[in-house]
Amino acid sequence: MTTEANPEVAKAGPRALARQRRRRSAARFWKRYRTHRAGLLGLAALALFALAALTAPLTVGSDVADVTSAPGRPLQSPSSEFPLGTDQFGRDLLGLVVWGSRVSLLVGLLAAVLSVAIGALVGITAGHFRGAYATVMMRITDWFLVMPALVLAVALATVMSRSLGTIVLAIGVTSWPTTARLVRAQTLAVEARPYIERAKALGGGHWHIMSRHVLPNVMPLVLAQTTLMISSSILAEATLAFLGLGDPTVVSWGGLLQDAREAGAVSSGDWWYLVPPGIAIALVALAFTLCGRAVESVLDPRLGVTR
């Protein structure tokens, strides 16, 4: 459509046109996403968990983790007063699970973003520059792929201070190789297209090619990989906290499982101490996986539509 045929387009500036294109793209994405029932189910579950995490200071209060003001007796079974029972200090487990969602979701999100950012940077640069640089970066990536990510994360969390930042860093710097491999393959496919050669012939530099042409084309893959990585990051955070490598001053789902293990909940049969945080971890991981698969299918039509 020419600008003469559409006066509104002729009057609109480049930024307005860009905003219009983004709105149309978002509308198309949501229209296709709604055809995925599993994706909608996962999105609804994530919305509930996010709402619970955001409203936790109002619903359960910040003093729910205070040991000195515990409202119940240690290890009380579920009742009308405490629907999920109490922990070894007499604290309400329902409140602890709700409060722990704040830390678990935050750490999972930050670790996934860090991991995907590192993987995207390595993948795009290795696919663009190639040669000796690509060889070295891919050999480093292969080394990280061969080494168990959990073992590396445990080693980093052990030598560094016990804090949420350490957990985020340990997960992020050990789980990026898969993203790097996927992004590099997509970068090689994008740079084989004719318009990349035209951009180079017109004087486009390395930064221009990677930021203006390669990155927008690999962004759908990066977004889908991010949603899938969040569930893995939440599981990794729970594992590290269960091993006693998390921050003992904060409440998380993995930390609750660690407390239950130390209290002997498994041998004594106090199932209510173990089940709620375990189910919360499983549900959030499943919800993010469902959303990630739906996003991946929408952004890559070759995968088809999964209902």
Sequence and secondary structure as in RCSB ss.txt:
>XXXX:A:sequence
MTTEANPEVAKAGPRALARQRRRRSAARFWKRYRTHRAGLLGLAALALFALAALTAPLTVGSDVADVTSAPGRPL
QSPSSEFPLGTDQFGRDLLGLVVWGSRVSLLVGLLAAVLSVAIGALVGITAGHFRGAYATVMMRITDWFLVMPAL
VLAVALATVMSRSLGTIVLAIGVTSWPTTARLVRAQTLAVEARPYIERAKALGGGHWHIMSRHVLPNVMPLVLAQ
TTLMISSSILAEATLAFLGLGDPTVVSWGGLLQDAREAGAVSSGDWWYLVPPGIAIALVALAFTLCGRAVESVLD
PRLGVTR
>XXXX:A:secstr
  TTT HHHHHS HHHHHHHHHHHHHHHHHHHHTT HHHHHHHHHHHHHHHHHHTHHHHT GGGG STT  S TT
    SSSTT B TTS BHHHHHHHHHHHHHHHHHHHHHHHHHHHHHHHHHHHHH HHHHHHHHHHHHHHHHS HH
HHHHHHHHHS SSHHHHHHHHHTTS HHHHHHHHHHHHHHHTSHHHHHHHHTT  HHHIIIIIIHHHHHHHHHHH
HHHHHHHHHHHHHHHHHTT S TTS  HHHHHHHHHHTTHHHHT HHHHHHHHHHHHHHHHHHHHHHHHHHHHH 
GGG    
